[in-house]
């Protein structure tokens, strides 16, 4: 396994872990207020639909689009996706955006579910839909990463899927044991790191797609990640020194 393969697994694992923690918060809220049968059925249905989307779209994407065009498309999408995560991370680091607070999100979900109407003693459809949407929508970001990594090179579907599945299994096991939101997981730091990795992969693959011959080949990916990390932290320090924050934007951040 090459260095770039390890980075694909790591990026997929970290990104999936963040989204899995957010999905777990919703599933726990539904389980504690509307019943575990409702919560787990909704989560299972969301996972099944998500798996179908990944299995259906992945091979089709590779067959339809030429590899060079695919690399440019994937690189551009990863750049956009990664820049969004890094932008939010910079805003949080400089106090311009509220930190992602799983405890606050959990409390808000519980309060909303307790106000909603229940349907039947066995299965609460409101809770089912909330749990389904939580798993499916959070998982879509993971599916995006799995598909884009896998479509770029042969065998990468398995690598990115391995990282994603490992993250979801780990978070599910921890959630089942503790039965509470994983508030100690450093989500904001992980999102910062994953965003920088996505930008590095995006730059590398887009460059390959337009004919750039990287001197160090796959080893350029970690070097690009280090370069972007330096730029991001320099920007954070500059903003802190020169442009004081006018207040946090929002109390609970996505």
C-alpha positions as CSV (number, residue, x, y, z in Angstrom):
1,X,0.0,0.0,0.0
2,X,1.5,3.3,-1.1
3,X,1.6,6.6,0.9
4,X,-1.3,8.0,-1.1
5,X,-3.4,4.9,-0.4
6,X,-2.8,5.4,3.3
7,X,-3.9,9.0,2.9
8,X,-7.1,8.0,1.1
9,X,-7.9,5.6,4.0
10,X,-7.1,8.2,6.6
11,X,-9.0,11.0,4.9
12,X,-12.1,8.8,4.4
13,X,-11.8,7.6,8.0
14,X,-11.6,11.0,9.6
15,X,-14.3,12.6,7.4
16,X,-16.6,9.6,8.1
17,X,-15.9,9.8,11.8
18,X,-17.0,13.4,11.9
19,X,-20.2,12.7,10.0
20,X,-20.8,9.5,12.0
21,X,-20.6,11.4,15.3
22,X,-23.2,13.9,14.0
23,X,-25.5,11.1,12.9
24,X,-25.1,9.3,16.2
25,X,-26.2,12.4,18.1
26,X,-29.5,12.4,16.1
27,X,-30.0,8.7,16.5
28,X,-29.4,8.9,20.3
29,X,-31.8,11.8,20.6
30,X,-34.5,9.8,18.8
31,X,-33.8,6.6,20.8
32,X,-34.1,8.3,24.1
33,X,-37.3,10.2,23.3
34,X,-39.1,8.1,20.7
35,X,-37.8,4.6,21.4
36,X,-34.8,2.6,20.3
37,X,-36.8,0.5,17.8
38,X,-37.9,3.6,16.0
39,X,-34.4,5.1,16.1
40,X,-32.5,2.0,15.0
41,X,-35.0,1.2,12.2
42,X,-34.7,4.7,10.8
43,X,-30.9,4.5,11.0
44,X,-30.8,1.1,9.3
45,X,-33.1,2.4,6.5
46,X,-30.9,5.5,6.0
47,X,-27.8,3.3,5.8
48,X,-29.4,1.0,3.3
49,X,-30.5,3.8,1.0
50,X,-27.0,5.3,1.2
51,X,-25.3,2.1,0.4
52,X,-27.5,1.7,-2.7
53,X,-26.6,5.2,-3.8
54,X,-22.8,4.5,-3.5
55,X,-23.0,1.1,-5.2
56,X,-25.2,2.4,-8.1
57,X,-23.3,5.6,-8.8
58,X,-19.7,4.6,-8.3
59,X,-19.1,2.2,-11.2
60,X,-21.4,4.2,-13.5
61,X,-19.3,7.3,-12.9
62,X,-16.1,5.5,-13.9
63,X,-17.7,4.0,-17.0
64,X,-19.2,7.2,-18.4
65,X,-16.5,9.9,-17.8
66,X,-13.0,9.6,-19.4
67,X,-10.3,9.4,-16.7
68,X,-8.7,12.8,-17.5
69,X,-12.0,14.6,-17.4
70,X,-12.9,12.6,-14.2
71,X,-9.7,13.7,-12.5
72,X,-10.4,17.4,-13.3
73,X,-14.0,17.1,-12.1
74,X,-13.1,15.2,-9.0
75,X,-10.2,17.6,-8.2
76,X,-12.5,20.6,-8.6
77,X,-15.2,19.1,-6.4
78,X,-12.7,18.1,-3.7
79,X,-11.3,21.7,-3.8
80,X,-14.7,23.2,-3.4
81,X,-15.7,20.7,-0.6
82,X,-12.4,21.0,1.2
83,X,-12.3,24.8,1.0
84,X,-15.8,24.9,2.6
85,X,-14.6,22.9,5.6
86,X,-11.4,24.9,5.9
87,X,-13.2,28.2,5.7
88,X,-15.5,27.2,8.5
89,X,-12.6,25.9,10.5
90,X,-10.8,29.2,10.1
91,X,-13.9,31.1,11.2
92,X,-14.2,28.9,14.3
93,X,-10.5,29.3,15.1
94,X,-10.7,33.1,15.0
95,X,-14.0,33.3,17.0
96,X,-16.1,34.3,14.0
97,X,-18.3,31.2,14.0
98,X,-19.6,29.1,16.9
99,X,-17.9,25.8,17.6
100,X,-19.7,22.6,16.7
101,X,-21.4,21.6,20.0
102,X,-22.8,18.0,20.0
103,X,-24.3,18.5,23.5
104,X,-26.2,21.5,22.4
105,X,-27.4,19.8,19.2
106,X,-28.5,16.8,21.2
107,X,-30.5,18.9,23.6
108,X,-32.1,20.8,20.7
109,X,-33.1,17.5,19.0
110,X,-34.5,16.0,22.2
111,X,-36.6,19.2,22.8
112,X,-38.0,19.2,19.3
113,X,-38.8,15.5,19.3
114,X,-40.6,15.8,22.7
115,X,-42.9,18.5,21.2
116,X,-43.7,16.4,18.1
117,X,-46.7,14.1,17.8
118,X,-46.1,10.4,18.2
119,X,-47.8,7.9,15.9
120,X,-48.7,4.6,17.4
121,X,-47.2,2.7,20.4
122,X,-44.8,0.6,18.4
123,X,-43.3,2.9,15.7
124,X,-43.1,6.7,15.9
125,X,-42.9,7.8,12.3
126,X,-41.7,11.3,13.3
127,X,-38.7,9.7,15.1
128,X,-38.2,7.3,12.2
129,X,-38.0,10.1,9.7
130,X,-35.6,12.1,11.9
131,X,-33.3,9.2,12.4
132,X,-33.5,8.2,8.7
133,X,-32.7,11.8,7.6
134,X,-29.9,12.2,10.1
135,X,-28.0,9.0,8.9
136,X,-28.8,9.6,5.2
137,X,-27.9,13.3,5.0
138,X,-24.8,13.0,7.1
139,X,-23.7,10.0,5.2
140,X,-24.1,11.8,1.8
141,X,-20.9,13.7,2.6
142,X,-19.1,10.5,3.3
143,X,-20.5,9.0,0.1
144,X,-19.2,11.9,-1.8
145,X,-15.7,11.3,-0.5
146,X,-15.9,7.6,-1.1
147,X,-17.1,8.0,-4.6
148,X,-14.6,10.7,-5.6
149,X,-11.6,8.9,-4.2
150,X,-12.8,5.6,-5.8
151,X,-13.5,7.0,-9.2
152,X,-10.1,8.5,-9.6
153,X,-8.0,5.3,-9.6
154,X,-8.5,1.6,-9.7
155,X,-8.9,0.0,-6.3
156,X,-9.5,3.2,-4.4
157,X,-13.2,2.4,-3.9
158,X,-12.1,-0.3,-1.5
159,X,-9.6,1.9,0.3
160,X,-12.0,4.8,0.8
161,X,-14.9,2.4,1.7
162,X,-12.6,0.7,4.2
163,X,-11.9,4.0,6.0
164,X,-15.6,5.0,6.0
165,X,-16.8,1.6,7.3
166,X,-14.2,1.5,10.0
167,X,-15.2,5.0,11.2
168,X,-18.9,4.2,11.3
169,X,-18.4,0.9,13.1
170,X,-16.1,2.5,15.7
171,X,-18.5,5.4,16.4
172,X,-21.4,3.0,16.5
173,X,-19.7,0.8,19.0
174,X,-18.7,3.7,21.2
175,X,-22.2,5.2,21.0
176,X,-23.8,1.9,21.9
177,X,-21.5,1.6,25.0
178,X,-21.8,5.2,26.3
179,X,-25.3,6.0,25.2
180,X,-24.6,9.7,25.0
181,X,-23.3,12.2,22.5
182,X,-19.5,12.0,21.8
183,X,-18.8,15.5,23.0
184,X,-15.1,14.8,23.6
185,X,-14.4,14.1,19.9
186,X,-12.4,17.0,18.6
187,X,-14.7,17.5,15.6
188,X,-13.6,21.0,14.7
189,X,-9.9,20.0,14.6
190,X,-10.7,16.9,12.6
191,X,-12.8,18.9,10.1
192,X,-9.9,21.4,9.7
193,X,-7.5,18.5,9.0
194,X,-9.8,16.7,6.6
195,X,-10.5,19.9,4.7
196,X,-6.8,20.5,4.2
197,X,-6.4,16.9,3.0
198,X,-9.3,17.3,0.5
199,X,-7.7,20.4,-0.9
200,X,-4.4,18.6,-1.3
201,X,-6.0,15.7,-3.1
202,X,-8.1,18.0,-5.2
203,X,-5.0,20.0,-6.3
204,X,-3.1,16.9,-7.1
205,X,-5.9,15.1,-9.1
206,X,-7.0,18.3,-11.0
207,X,-3.4,18.9,-11.9
208,X,-3.0,15.3,-13.3
209,X,-6.2,15.8,-15.2
210,X,-4.9,18.9,-17.1
211,X,-1.5,17.3,-17.8
212,X,0.7,18.4,-14.8
213,X,3.5,16.0,-14.2
214,X,4.2,16.0,-10.5
215,X,7.9,15.5,-9.9
216,X,7.4,13.5,-6.7
217,X,4.3,11.8,-8.0
218,X,2.0,10.7,-5.1
219,X,4.4,12.2,-2.5
220,X,3.2,15.6,-3.6
221,X,-0.1,15.0,-1.8
222,X,1.4,15.2,1.7
223,X,3.6,18.0,0.7
224,X,0.6,20.0,-0.6
225,X,-1.2,19.2,2.6
226,X,1.7,20.6,4.6
227,X,1.8,23.7,2.4
228,X,-1.9,24.4,2.8
229,X,-1.7,23.8,6.5
230,X,0.9,26.4,6.8
231,X,-1.1,28.9,4.8
232,X,-4.3,28.2,6.8
233,X,-2.6,28.7,10.2
234,X,-0.8,31.8,9.0
235,X,-4.2,33.2,7.9
236,X,-5.7,32.3,11.3
237,X,-2.9,34.2,13.1
238,X,-3.1,37.1,10.8
239,X,-6.9,37.4,11.3
240,X,-6.6,37.2,15.1
241,X,-4.0,40.0,15.1
242,X,-5.4,42.4,12.5
243,X,-9.2,41.9,12.3
244,X,-10.9,41.5,15.7
245,X,-14.0,39.3,15.7
246,X,-17.3,41.2,16.0
247,X,-19.0,38.3,17.7
248,X,-19.7,34.6,17.2
249,X,-22.0,33.8,14.3
250,X,-24.6,31.4,15.6
251,X,-24.5,29.3,18.8
252,X,-24.6,25.8,17.4
253,X,-22.6,25.3,14.2
254,X,-22.8,22.7,11.5
